[in-house]
Amino acid sequence: MTTPSAHGSGERAQRGAVLFIALIVLVAMTMASVALVRSVDTATLGAGNIALKQSAAQAAERAVGMAMAQFDPFAVPAGFFTVIANADSHQSTQNYCASLLPTDKRGVPLVLQNLGSKECDGQPLNPANVVTTANNEQMRYVIERLCTDTGVPDQAKCNLDQILPTGGTVGGGAHLGDTVPLYRVTVRVDGPRNTRHFSQVIFRP
């Protein structure tokens, strides 16, 4: 009669323990690999979103500059902004309002947030003024005169600014010491991945 040795049983127990530990380590490494892949994907997605936001912001800045330039009677019309011929009245074809529009608490005109709503003269934003950039971004804009009503601007209904010497020429027939109304241009840019950016500038021609 042969009795199993205690040494053989111990070796089998050790081999079983090593296999169990190896399985645990394998599962842990698999989970770590999955977590690493997800982390890399999240970082890549985040970097892509930041790039899209920066691109939208740059497009909005260019559009704001174009809008401001179109108030210079000596500037050549460019892009989707055109020269405002009569700033004392609404001109829906140019998305120009001679008086202030309703805004949200941030000061963004509601007509730019709800694209189906009407602007100052009861017309929606002119779809002909929507421009798609090379990065597949859509730019929309609205220009407001900082007045409570249309007509010739005065201190009672408009925010006015006095023309001071700057070393340059004064356009539009204005002279040093005259007061001119302030204007506000707001641009909305919609890009890929539901990117949305608003830029707003208050200026005087």
C-alpha positions, 0 to 999 in steps of 0.5 A: 500500500502506497501513501501519497507524499506530502511533498507532492500535494504541496507542489500541486497546491502551489501550482494551483495558487500560482495559476489563481494569482496569474488569472487575477493579474491577467484580469487586472492588466486587461482592465488597465488596458481598457481604462488606458484606451478609454483615457486616450480616446477621451483625451483625443476627443477633448483635444478635438473639441478644443480645436473646433471651439478655437476654429469657431472663435477665429471665424467669429472674430473675422466676421466681426471685423468684416461687419465693422469694416462695412460701416466705413463708406470708403471700404469695399464690401466683402464677404456676407456683410454689405455697406449699411446705406441708411442706418436710421431704419431697419434693413432686414436684407442686411440683418441690420436693426436700427434699434435694439433687439430683445436679448437674453441675460448675456446680451445675445439677441434672441433672434440668433438663438432661435433662428425661426424668430423674427427680428426688428422689422418682423422678418427672420434673419436673411438666409442669404447672409449665412456663410459656410466656411472651409471648416464646415462652420456656418456663420450668422450675424445681426447688427443693432444700433444702440437706440430704443427707436428708429429715426435720426439718433439723439441723446434721448433714445441712443447711446452716443459717442463723441468723435475725438481727434485720432490722427485719422480721417473721419468718414460718413460726413462726421466731424470732430466733436460730433456725436455718433451712435454706437452699434453692436454686432453679434455673430453666431458660428455653428460648427461640427460636433454641435460646436456653437460660439457667439462673439459680440463687439460694440463699436462706432464707425 
